[in-house]
Amino acid sequence: MVPTAAAVVDRYQRRVQATDYGRWRDQVEATGGCTHPVRMTGAWTVTDNTTNQVLAHRGGHVMVPCGNRRESICAACSDRYAADAFHLLRAGLSGGTKGVPEHVTERPRVFLTLTAPSFGPVRDDGQPRFPARYDYTGHVLFNAYAGKLWHRFVIALRRHLAKAAGIRVRDFADHARLSYAKVAEYQRRGAIHFHAVIRLDGPNGATDKAPAWASAELLSDAIHAAHEQVRITTPEVDGRAHELAWGRQIDVRTIKPANAPDFEDGDGQITDDRLSSYVAKYATKGTGKSEAADRPIRSEAHIEQLRINTHYKQLMRTAWALGDRPELDHLNLRRWCHMLAFRGHFLSKSKAYSTTFKQIRGDRQRFRLEAALDELGVTEDTVTVVNHWDMTSVGHHTPEERDIAEGIAQRRRDTRKHHHTTERKD
C-alpha cells in the first residue's frame, strides 16, 4: 500500500519534533550530510600527564562519514573525496604546498588521455548499433586488463625516454623519474579510459629538477611511441586470444603554468590553474549518465533485477559468465562485475608525484586535534589523548533521516557553489 502524502509529511514532522532531533542533526551536520554514516560508541578522553586529571571527556554515540567516493552512493563523502583529490593533484601540478616545491611548474608536463579501442559501432548514447555483433568479450577483457595495460605503458614510456636521451634503460632512474597521477573514467559505452598528468622530474622526484635533455616535446613523442607499442594477449576464450591495445584516439597536451592567460589555447596546451578540478571530478563519477551497479553482484538473477540500460546489463552478464572460466580466475571478474570488470583504482599516482590521501586526511585530523587542545589551553606533549570507539551500525534508521541528510549535503553544495561563483565575479 502506497502511503498518502499526509502520512509521509506526518513521518517527517514526528522526526523533526522528536526530543533527540537537535543532537541527531548536529551529528549529521558534522558528517557533512553523509547518507550512510558509520555509527560509533565510545569515548574521547584528554588526561593531564602530570596530575592525571581528566581535562576533557566526550563519550556516547557519534557518527562518522562513510567515506564512499561515489556520488550516487553519498554526495557528501563524494564531495570530500573530490576535494582531497583536487589537493593531491594540485600539489603535483603547481607545487608550493604539501612538500612539493614551486619549481615543479618548470618541469616538462603533459595532460594525457588514453582511450579504449572499438568493440563495434555505437550510437551517440553509447549503445551498440548492432548488439548481436558487438564484441562484449573483448570489451569486458579490456576493462579487466586496463590497469595492467597502463603499467606496461609506463614501462614502455621510460624505455622510449631513455632511448631519446641516449642513456641505457637500466640507468634511467639515475637520470630522471617519471611522476604521474591518473584518473579512470567510463565512456558512455562503458569502456574505461584514463586521464593522466605526467611530469618528468630529476632522479629524486618532485624536489629534483629535470635533466637538461628533458622537454615537453620529447615527453610527448615518447608517449605516442609507447601508445603504439603496448599490447597484451589474453588467454584463449572459446578458441580465441584477444590482443588488447589502447584505442587510436590519444590526446596529449602540454601543461602551461597557472599564470597563463587561458585554460586552453590554439596550440592544444592547457594551464594547470583549473586542470586539477577538471581531472578530480572524474574520480567521483560512476559509469556515466546511466549508472551500472554501486555494489557487488550476487548472482545472475541480481543482474536481471538491475534498472540499467541493456548494454550495461549485457556487459555484466558477459563478465559474470567469463568469471566462471578457470583460465580467467586471476581477473576476479565476478567480484568486479558491478564495475563492468574494471578492477583498478579510480585515482592512482606514482610515489613521487605529490602527497597522499592518507597524509591529507591525517593533516585534517591533526588540525582538529590541535584545535581541540588549544581550546583546553594545553599542548600534545603535556597530555595523553585516548580515542576508543566501536562500530555499532551503518546508515540512517529511516528514509526520512536519509532524506534530511541529503538535504543538508545539497545545501552545503549549493553554498560552496555560490561562494565560488561570487569569488570568480569579484
ZALO-77668 format. One record per residue (C-alpha): residue number from 1; x, y, z; residue in three letters. Coordinates in nm, 4 decimals, decimal comma, m for minus. Layout:
BEGIN
- NUM; X; Y; Z; ALA
...
This chain:
BEGIN
- 1; 0,0000; 0,0000; 0,0000; MET
- 2; 0,1424; 0,3389; m0,1050; VAL
- 3; 0,1400; 0,5889; 0,1836; PRO
- 4; m0,0546; 0,9089; 0,1344; THR
- 5; 0,1179; 1,2468; 0,1112; ALA
- 6; m0,0242; 1,3362; 0,4524; ALA
- 7; 0,1244; 1,0210; 0,6058; ALA
- 8; 0,4673; 1,0991; 0,4589; VAL
- 9; 0,4562; 1,4571; 0,5908; VAL
- 10; 0,3492; 1,3241; 0,9301; ASP
- 11; 0,6562; 1,0977; 0,9494; ARG
- 12; 0,8879; 1,3920; 0,8762; TYR
- 13; 0,7131; 1,6059; 1,1368; GLN
- 14; 0,7447; 1,3352; 1,4009; ARG
- 15; 1,1190; 1,3051; 1,3318; ARG
- 16; 1,1761; 1,6808; 1,3433; VAL
- 17; 0,9735; 1,7168; 1,6642; GLN
- 18; 1,1456; 1,4257; 1,8436; ALA
- 19; 1,3408; 1,5158; 2,1583; THR
- 20; 1,6695; 1,3842; 2,0154; ASP
- 21; 1,6374; 1,5664; 1,6835; TYR
- 22; 1,8698; 1,8560; 1,7728; GLY
- 23; 2,1587; 1,6298; 1,8751; ARG
- 24; 2,0964; 1,3974; 1,5803; TRP
- 25; 2,1015; 1,6871; 1,3344; ARG
- 26; 2,4218; 1,8265; 1,4866; ASP
- 27; 2,5900; 1,4907; 1,4282; GLN
- 28; 2,4649; 1,4745; 1,0680; VAL
- 29; 2,5899; 1,8293; 1,0114; GLU
- 30; 2,9291; 1,7194; 1,1459; ALA
- 31; 2,9439; 1,4466; 0,8779; THR
- 32; 2,8551; 1,6991; 0,6079; GLY
- 33; 2,5239; 1,5251; 0,5406; GLY
- 34; 2,6591; 1,1720; 0,4899; CYS
- 35; 2,3769; 0,9392; 0,3843; THR
- 36; 2,5477; 0,6194; 0,5072; HIS
- 37; 2,7186; 0,7286; 0,8315; PRO
- 38; 2,9067; 0,4812; 1,0466; VAL
- 39; 2,7640; 0,4867; 1,3999; ARG
- 40; 3,0222; 0,4524; 1,6752; MET
- 41; 3,0035; 0,4105; 2,0521; THR
- 42; 3,2932; 0,5002; 2,2791; GLY
- 43; 3,4799; 0,7951; 2,4240; ALA
- 44; 3,7492; 1,0584; 2,3666; TRP
- 45; 3,9487; 1,1481; 2,6777; THR
- 46; 4,2253; 1,4006; 2,7456; VAL
- 47; 4,4295; 1,3433; 3,0634; THR
- 48; 4,6998; 1,5682; 3,2130; ASP
- 49; 5,0304; 1,3781; 3,2213; ASN
- 50; 5,1437; 1,5392; 3,5462; THR
- 51; 4,8301; 1,5365; 3,7623; THR
- 52; 4,6383; 1,2544; 3,5902; ASN
- 53; 4,3390; 1,4876; 3,5930; GLN
- 54; 4,0827; 1,4262; 3,3174; VAL
- 55; 4,0650; 1,7566; 3,1306; LEU
- 56; 3,8025; 1,6559; 2,8777; ALA
- 57; 3,5767; 1,3577; 2,8180; HIS
- 58; 3,3319; 1,3120; 2,5357; ARG
- 59; 3,1516; 0,9826; 2,5143; GLY
- 60; 2,8401; 0,8170; 2,3844; GLY
- 61; 2,7187; 0,7726; 2,0296; HIS
- 62; 2,8707; 0,9559; 1,7322; VAL
- 63; 2,8513; 0,9383; 1,3539; MET
- 64; 3,1463; 0,9449; 1,1174; VAL
- 65; 3,1293; 0,9800; 0,7362; PRO
- 66; 3,1145; 0,6598; 0,5298; CYS
- 67; 3,3939; 0,7899; 0,3029; GLY
- 68; 3,2481; 0,6491; m0,0216; ASN
- 69; 3,3806; 0,8309; m0,3301; ARG
- 70; 3,0749; 0,7551; m0,5499; ARG
- 71; 2,8340; 1,0455; m0,5806; GLU
- 72; 2,5480; 0,8044; m0,6474; SER
- 73; 2,6015; 0,6499; m0,3027; ILE
- 74; 2,6892; 0,9529; m0,0875; CYS
- 75; 2,7071; 1,3060; m0,2252; ALA
- 76; 2,8665; 1,4464; 0,0913; ALA
- 77; 3,1547; 1,1994; 0,1035; CYS
- 78; 3,1916; 1,2215; m0,2745; SER
- 79; 3,2453; 1,5969; m0,2396; ASP
- 80; 3,5051; 1,5416; 0,0324; ARG
- 81; 3,6859; 1,2840; m0,1798; TYR
- 82; 3,6830; 1,5202; m0,4790; ALA
- 83; 3,8277; 1,7988; m0,2620; ALA
- 84; 4,1063; 1,5695; m0,1394; ASP
- 85; 4,1722; 1,4561; m0,4972; ALA
- 86; 4,1927; 1,8206; m0,6040; PHE
- 87; 4,4569; 1,8986; m0,3406; HIS
- 88; 4,6544; 1,5839; m0,4280; LEU
- 89; 4,6545; 1,6705; m0,7975; LEU
- 90; 4,7065; 2,0416; m0,7412; ARG
- 91; 5,0124; 1,9861; m0,5217; ALA
- 92; 5,1816; 1,7892; m0,8006; GLY
- 93; 5,0892; 2,0446; m1,0641; LEU
- 94; 5,1611; 2,3796; m0,9032; SER
- 95; 5,3766; 2,2936; m0,6020; GLY
- 96; 5,4321; 2,5285; m0,3112; GLY
- 97; 5,2302; 2,3036; m0,0796; THR
- 98; 5,2359; 1,9627; 0,0898; LYS
- 99; 5,6104; 1,9204; 0,0471; GLY
- 100; 5,6144; 1,9814; m0,3279; VAL
- 101; 5,8371; 2,2748; m0,4371; PRO
- 102; 5,7033; 2,5527; m0,6600; GLU
- 103; 5,9613; 2,4827; m0,9297; HIS
- 104; 5,7705; 2,1708; m1,0411; VAL
- 105; 5,5908; 2,4107; m1,2780; THR
- 106; 5,9189; 2,4363; m1,4711; GLU
- 107; 5,9234; 2,0620; m1,5473; ARG
- 108; 5,8082; 1,9037; m1,8728; PRO
- 109; 5,4409; 1,8249; m1,8030; ARG
- 110; 5,1598; 1,6903; m2,0179; VAL
- 111; 4,7930; 1,6064; m1,9782; PHE
- 112; 4,7222; 1,2701; m2,1428; LEU
- 113; 4,4005; 1,0887; m2,2323; THR
- 114; 4,4192; 0,7233; m2,3351; LEU
- 115; 4,1018; 0,5657; m2,4732; THR
- 116; 3,9697; 0,2150; m2,5327; ALA
- 117; 3,9625; 0,0574; m2,8814; PRO
- 118; 3,6432; m0,0099; m3,0757; SER
- 119; 3,4413; m0,3217; m2,9989; PHE
- 120; 3,1750; m0,2332; m3,2522; GLY
- 121; 2,9978; 0,0809; m3,3743; PRO
- 122; 2,7913; 0,2672; m3,1124; VAL
- 123; 2,5294; 0,5414; m3,1175; ARG
- 124; 2,5724; 0,8825; m2,9572; ASP
- 125; 2,4213; 0,7476; m2,6337; ASP
- 126; 2,6845; 0,4712; m2,6122; GLY
- 127; 2,4525; 0,1865; m2,7124; GLN
- 128; 2,5783; m0,0571; m2,9820; PRO
- 129; 2,4298; m0,0090; m3,3280; ARG
- 130; 2,4390; m0,3850; m3,3847; PHE
- 131; 2,4284; m0,5577; m3,0422; PRO
- 132; 2,4470; m0,9076; m3,1885; ALA
- 133; 2,7830; m0,8260; m3,3485; ARG
- 134; 2,9289; m0,6241; m3,0612; TYR
- 135; 3,2455; m0,7763; m2,9078; ASP
- 136; 3,1268; m0,7956; m2,5469; TYR
- 137; 3,4020; m1,0407; m2,4506; THR
- 138; 3,6725; m0,8090; m2,5830; GLY
- 139; 3,5130; m0,5119; m2,4071; HIS
- 140; 3,4997; m0,6904; m2,0711; VAL
- 141; 3,8572; m0,8156; m2,1050; LEU
- 142; 3,9839; m0,4683; m2,1936; PHE
- 143; 3,8277; m0,3203; m1,8784; ASN
- 144; 3,9721; m0,6050; m1,6717; ALA
- 145; 4,3238; m0,5607; m1,8139; TYR
- 146; 4,3192; m0,1786; m1,8303; ALA
- 147; 4,5314; m0,1412; m1,5159; GLY
- 148; 4,7925; m0,3840; m1,6456; LYS
- 149; 4,7886; m0,2090; m1,9829; LEU
- 150; 4,8671; 0,1190; m1,8056; TRP
- 151; 5,1514; m0,0471; m1,6145; HIS
- 152; 5,3071; m0,1705; m1,9378; ARG
- 153; 5,2558; 0,1713; m2,0947; PHE
- 154; 5,4575; 0,3374; m1,8166; VAL
- 155; 5,7387; 0,0835; m1,8591; ILE
- 156; 5,7446; 0,1425; m2,2352; ALA
- 157; 5,7390; 0,5192; m2,1806; LEU
- 158; 6,0514; 0,5041; m1,9619; ARG
- 159; 6,2256; 0,2963; m2,2287; ARG
- 160; 6,1454; 0,5425; m2,5049; HIS
- 161; 6,2568; 0,8363; m2,2895; LEU
- 162; 6,5858; 0,6628; m2,2152; ALA
- 163; 6,6400; 0,5902; m2,5830; LYS
- 164; 6,5659; 0,9514; m2,6790; ALA
- 165; 6,8052; 1,0766; m2,4099; ALA
- 166; 7,0805; 0,8414; m2,5240; GLY
- 167; 7,1075; 0,6531; m2,1959; ILE
- 168; 7,0642; 0,2871; m2,1069; ARG
- 169; 6,7171; 0,1865; m1,9880; VAL
- 170; 6,8577; 0,0419; m1,6663; ARG
- 171; 7,0287; 0,3765; m1,5948; ASP
- 172; 6,7128; 0,5862; m1,6448; PHE
- 173; 6,6419; 0,6066; m1,2696; ALA
- 174; 6,9852; 0,7627; m1,2163; ASP
- 175; 6,8979; 1,0498; m1,4505; HIS
- 176; 6,5222; 1,1100; m1,4298; ALA
- 177; 6,1948; 0,9983; m1,2767; ARG
- 178; 5,8527; 0,9700; m1,4356; LEU
- 179; 5,5890; 1,1097; m1,1984; SER
- 180; 5,2174; 1,0888; m1,2692; TYR
- 181; 4,8644; 1,0927; m1,1331; ALA
- 182; 4,5879; 0,9246; m1,3305; LYS
- 183; 4,2110; 0,9032; m1,3073; VAL
- 184; 3,9959; 0,6331; m1,4641; ALA
- 185; 3,6654; 0,7220; m1,6301; GLU
- 186; 3,3998; 0,5218; m1,8090; TYR
- 187; 3,2982; 0,6344; m2,1546; GLN
- 188; 2,9258; 0,6239; m2,2308; ARG
- 189; 2,9668; 0,2803; m2,3853; ARG
- 190; 3,1086; 0,1538; m2,0537; GLY
- 191; 3,4720; 0,1275; m2,1648; ALA
- 192; 3,7464; 0,2541; m1,9353; ILE
- 193; 3,9825; 0,5285; m2,0397; HIS
- 194; 4,2441; 0,7207; m1,8433; PHE
- 195; 4,3204; 1,0892; m1,7869; HIS
- 196; 4,6723; 1,1434; m1,6559; ALA
- 197; 4,9032; 1,4264; m1,5540; VAL
- 198; 5,2588; 1,3183; m1,6367; ILE
- 199; 5,5652; 1,5079; m1,5152; ARG
- 200; 5,9324; 1,4468; m1,5902; LEU
- 201; 6,1471; 1,5041; m1,2788; ASP
- 202; 6,5052; 1,4544; m1,1756; GLY
- 203; 6,6023; 1,1207; m1,0135; PRO
- 204; 6,4773; 1,2251; m0,6663; ASN
- 205; 6,1297; 1,3176; m0,7864; GLY
- 206; 5,9410; 1,6378; m0,7078; ALA
- 207; 6,2328; 1,8038; m0,5271; THR
- 208; 6,4771; 1,7412; m0,8145; ASP
- 209; 6,4946; 1,9461; m1,1335; LYS
- 210; 6,4578; 1,7595; m1,4600; ALA
- 211; 6,7748; 1,6757; m1,6582; PRO
- 212; 6,8860; 1,9151; m1,9325; ALA
- 213; 6,7705; 1,6829; m2,2116; TRP
- 214; 6,4117; 1,6679; m2,0817; ALA
- 215; 6,1422; 1,8643; m2,2649; SER
- 216; 5,7666; 1,8530; m2,3138; ALA
- 217; 5,8189; 1,7720; m2,6831; GLU
- 218; 6,0437; 1,4749; m2,6014; LEU
- 219; 5,7920; 1,3528; m2,3417; LEU
- 220; 5,5055; 1,3854; m2,5899; SER
- 221; 5,6938; 1,1949; m2,8610; ASP
- 222; 5,7787; 0,9153; m2,6169; ALA
- 223; 5,4123; 0,8921; m2,5099; ILE
- 224; 5,2988; 0,8481; m2,8708; HIS
- 225; 5,5613; 0,5790; m2,9269; ALA
- 226; 5,4662; 0,3883; m2,6115; ALA
- 227; 5,0969; 0,4166; m2,7017; HIS
- 228; 5,1586; 0,2432; m3,0320; GLU
- 229; 5,3781; m0,0290; m2,8839; GLN
- 230; 5,1898; m0,1651; m2,5823; VAL
- 231; 4,9976; m0,4910; m2,6297; ARG
- 232; 4,8549; m0,7605; m2,4004; ILE
- 233; 4,7476; m1,1028; m2,5264; THR
- 234; 4,4760; m1,2640; m2,3162; THR
- 235; 4,4245; m1,6363; m2,2502; PRO
- 236; 4,2130; m1,8051; m2,5149; GLU
- 237; 3,8364; m1,7787; m2,4726; VAL
- 238; 3,6355; m2,0102; m2,6980; ASP
- 239; 3,9462; m2,0703; m2,9055; GLY
- 240; 4,0332; m1,7013; m2,9449; ARG
- 241; 4,3007; m1,4972; m2,7679; ALA
- 242; 4,2304; m1,1231; m2,7654; HIS
- 243; 4,5153; m0,8799; m2,8331; GLU
- 244; 4,4412; m0,5728; m2,6253; LEU
- 245; 4,5774; m0,2256; m2,7004; ALA
- 246; 4,4793; 0,1371; m2,6492; TRP
- 247; 4,2315; 0,2983; m2,8855; GLY
- 248; 4,3568; 0,5028; m3,1776; ARG
- 249; 4,2328; 0,8253; m3,0166; GLN
- 250; 4,5002; 0,9753; m2,7939; ILE
- 251; 4,5148; 1,3305; m2,6610; ASP
- 252; 4,8467; 1,4758; m2,5385; VAL
- 253; 4,8554; 1,8408; m2,4303; ARG
- 254; 5,1419; 2,0391; m2,2836; THR
- 255; 5,0600; 2,1879; m1,9416; ILE
- 256; 5,1400; 2,5552; m1,9003; LYS
- 257; 5,1950; 2,7448; m1,5720; PRO
- 258; 4,8907; 2,8730; m1,3818; ALA
- 259; 4,9562; 3,2365; m1,4783; ASN
- 260; 4,8996; 3,1603; m1,8470; ALA
- 261; 4,6008; 3,3630; m1,9728; PRO
- 262; 4,3720; 3,0861; m2,0953; ASP
- 263; 4,2667; 2,7376; m1,9818; PHE
- 264; 4,3326; 2,6071; m2,3294; GLU
- 265; 4,4782; 2,7676; m2,6393; ASP
- 266; 4,5027; 2,7022; m3,0086; GLY
- 267; 4,8253; 2,5063; m2,9718; ASP
- 268; 4,6497; 2,2345; m2,7725; GLY
- 269; 4,8160; 2,3426; m2,4483; GLN
- 270; 4,6349; 2,3511; m2,1168; ILE
- 271; 4,7006; 2,5505; m1,7976; THR
- 272; 4,7380; 2,3961; m1,4534; ASP
- 273; 4,5166; 2,6573; m1,2860; ASP
- 274; 4,1923; 2,4655; m1,3486; ARG
- 275; 4,3259; 2,1275; m1,4543; LEU
- 276; 4,3139; 1,9839; m1,1009; SER
- 277; 3,9394; 2,0439; m1,0738; SER
- 278; 3,8883; 1,9147; m1,4259; TYR
- 279; 4,0621; 1,5859; m1,3506; VAL
- 280; 3,9465; 1,5433; m0,9880; ALA
- 281; 3,5786; 1,5432; m1,0863; LYS
- 282; 3,6279; 1,2147; m1,2725; TYR
- 283; 3,7333; 1,0441; m0,9506; ALA
- 284; 3,3768; 1,0635; m0,8141; THR
- 285; 3,1907; 0,9700; m1,1306; LYS
- 286; 3,0256; 0,6366; m1,1917; GLY
- 287; 2,9856; 0,4683; m1,5273; THR
- 288; 2,8333; 0,7682; m1,6979; GLY
- 289; 2,4835; 0,9119; m1,7247; LYS
- 290; 2,3368; 0,5631; m1,6875; SER
- 291; 2,4906; 0,4109; m1,3758; GLU
- 292; 2,5670; 0,0412; m1,3546; ALA
- 293; 2,5611; m0,1051; m1,0020; ALA
- 294; 2,7010; 0,0575; m0,6893; ASP
- 295; 2,7629; m0,2699; m0,5073; ARG
- 296; 2,8931; m0,6181; m0,5944; PRO
- 297; 2,6687; m0,8546; m0,7890; ILE
- 298; 2,5450; m1,1636; m0,6037; ARG
- 299; 2,4017; m1,3722; m0,8893; SER
- 300; 2,2795; m1,3698; m1,2488; GLU
- 301; 1,9296; m1,3035; m1,1171; ALA
- 302; 2,0669; m0,9933; m0,9424; HIS
- 303; 2,1853; m0,8592; m1,2790; ILE
- 304; 1,8391; m0,9039; m1,4301; GLU
- 305; 1,6815; m0,7048; m1,1457; GLN
- 306; 1,9004; m0,4003; m1,2024; LEU
- 307; 1,7415; m0,0943; m1,3602; ARG
- 308; 2,0177; m0,0180; m1,6058; ILE
- 309; 2,0393; 0,0030; m1,9834; ASN
- 310; 2,0542; m0,3196; m2,1838; THR
- 311; 2,4132; m0,2600; m2,2955; HIS
- 312; 2,5500; m0,2367; m1,9397; TYR
- 313; 2,3394; m0,5365; m1,8429; LYS
- 314; 2,4926; m0,7414; m2,1260; GLN
- 315; 2,8425; m0,6350; m2,0225; LEU
- 316; 2,7686; m0,7576; m1,6711; MET
- 317; 2,6212; m1,0846; m1,7988; ARG
- 318; 2,9393; m1,1360; m2,0016; THR
- 319; 3,1645; m1,0578; m1,7041; ALA
- 320; 2,9660; m1,2974; m1,4852; TRP
- 321; 2,9892; m1,5771; m1,7434; ALA
- 322; 3,3619; m1,5227; m1,8038; LEU
- 323; 3,4160; m1,5256; m1,4286; GLY
- 324; 3,3421; m1,8981; m1,4342; ASP
- 325; 3,6379; m1,9690; m1,6677; ARG
- 326; 3,9407; m2,1208; m1,4897; PRO
- 327; 4,1825; m1,9503; m1,7311; GLU
- 328; 4,0444; m1,6103; m1,6215; LEU
- 329; 4,0366; m1,6743; m1,2457; ASP
- 330; 4,3122; m1,4172; m1,1893; HIS
- 331; 4,0803; m1,1395; m1,3102; LEU
- 332; 3,8143; m1,1955; m1,0391; ASN
- 333; 3,5502; m1,0972; m1,2936; LEU
- 334; 3,2517; m1,1842; m1,0771; ARG
- 335; 3,3836; m0,9741; m0,7916; ARG
- 336; 3,4186; m0,6754; m1,0263; TRP
- 337; 3,1117; m0,7471; m1,2377; CYS
- 338; 2,9317; m0,4400; m1,0962; HIS
- 339; 3,2227; m0,2259; m1,2215; MET
- 340; 3,1894; m0,3685; m1,5741; LEU
- 341; 3,5045; m0,5751; m1,4996; ALA
- 342; 3,7320; m0,2788; m1,4204; PHE
- 343; 3,9259; m0,3681; m1,1064; ARG
- 344; 4,1716; m0,0829; m1,0667; GLY
- 345; 4,1765; 0,2307; m0,8534; HIS
- 346; 3,9902; 0,5295; m0,9916; PHE
- 347; 4,2680; 0,7624; m0,8821; LEU
- 348; 4,6267; 0,6466; m0,8508; SER
- 349; 4,9674; 0,8102; m0,8653; LYS
- 350; 5,3345; 0,7363; m0,8698; SER
- 351; 5,5156; 0,7574; m0,5377; LYS
- 352; 5,6951; 1,0866; m0,6040; ALA
- 353; 5,4126; 1,2786; m0,7759; TYR
- 354; 5,2854; 1,4604; m0,4652; SER
- 355; 5,1220; 1,3929; m0,1293; THR
- 356; 4,8890; 1,1029; m0,0448; THR
- 357; 4,5248; 1,0718; 0,0586; PHE
- 358; 4,6477; 0,9333; 0,3906; LYS
- 359; 4,8587; 1,2419; 0,4553; GLN
- 360; 4,5783; 1,4795; 0,3550; ILE
- 361; 4,3331; 1,3071; 0,5894; ARG
- 362; 4,5965; 1,2854; 0,8611; GLY
- 363; 4,6596; 1,6614; 0,8329; ASP
- 364; 4,2860; 1,7224; 0,8691; ARG
- 365; 4,2668; 1,5040; 1,1810; GLN
- 366; 4,5716; 1,6730; 1,3309; ARG
- 367; 4,4205; 2,0171; 1,2682; PHE
- 368; 4,1062; 1,9145; 1,4556; ARG
- 369; 4,3073; 1,7670; 1,7425; LEU
- 370; 4,5229; 2,0769; 1,7784; GLU
- 371; 4,2128; 2,2983; 1,7711; ALA
- 372; 4,0522; 2,0900; 2,0479; ALA
- 373; 4,3669; 2,1002; 2,2620; LEU
- 374; 4,4021; 2,4724; 2,2025; ASP
- 375; 4,0546; 2,5211; 2,3474; GLU
- 376; 4,1715; 2,3400; 2,6613; LEU
- 377; 4,4864; 2,5526; 2,6766; GLY
- 378; 4,7208; 2,2515; 2,6558; VAL
- 379; 4,9663; 2,1039; 2,4079; THR
- 380; 5,0010; 1,7477; 2,2871; GLU
- 381; 5,3254; 1,6853; 2,4774; ASP
- 382; 5,1621; 1,7608; 2,8164; THR
- 383; 4,8559; 1,5371; 2,7862; VAL
- 384; 4,7522; 1,1863; 2,6878; THR
- 385; 4,4714; 1,1592; 2,4351; VAL
- 386; 4,2788; 0,8323; 2,4219; VAL
- 387; 4,0298; 0,7542; 2,1461; ASN
- 388; 3,8324; 0,4328; 2,1832; HIS
- 389; 3,5333; 0,3730; 1,9583; TRP
- 390; 3,3465; 0,0614; 1,8440; ASP
- 391; 3,1227; 0,0447; 1,5373; MET
- 392; 2,7599; m0,0271; 1,6185; THR
- 393; 2,5788; 0,0163; 1,2846; SER
- 394; 2,5899; 0,1785; 0,9423; VAL
- 395; 2,3336; 0,4097; 0,7860; GLY
- 396; 2,0355; 0,6122; 0,8994; HIS
- 397; 1,7461; 0,4427; 1,0735; HIS
- 398; 1,4657; 0,5692; 0,8490; THR
- 399; 1,4163; 0,7025; 0,4943; PRO
- 400; 1,3201; 1,0368; 0,6481; GLU
- 401; 1,6580; 1,0668; 0,8206; GLU
- 402; 1,8359; 0,9842; 0,4950; ARG
- 403; 1,6348; 1,2480; 0,3075; ASP
- 404; 1,7151; 1,5115; 0,5695; ILE
- 405; 2,0851; 1,4226; 0,5455; ALA
- 406; 2,0711; 1,4532; 0,1661; GLU
- 407; 1,9133; 1,7965; 0,2076; GLY
- 408; 2,1974; 1,9059; 0,4368; ILE
- 409; 2,4557; 1,7831; 0,1843; ALA
- 410; 2,2789; 1,9638; m0,1014; GLN
- 411; 2,2566; 2,2868; 0,0976; ARG
- 412; 2,6308; 2,2737; 0,1648; ARG
- 413; 2,6996; 2,2048; m0,2022; ARG
- 414; 2,4830; 2,4983; m0,3085; ASP
- 415; 2,6582; 2,7259; m0,0577; THR
- 416; 3,0021; 2,6283; m0,1893; ARG
- 417; 2,8881; 2,6824; m0,5457; LYS
- 418; 2,7503; 3,0260; m0,4568; HIS
- 419; 3,0748; 3,1276; m0,2847; HIS
- 420; 3,2787; 3,0028; m0,5799; HIS
- 421; 3,0623; 3,1957; m0,8267; THR
- 422; 3,0842; 3,5120; m0,6143; THR
- 423; 3,4636; 3,4862; m0,5857; GLU
- 424; 3,5009; 3,4463; m0,9651; ARG
- 425; 3,2876; 3,7555; m1,0240; LYS
- 426; 3,4992; 3,9553; m0,7771; ASP
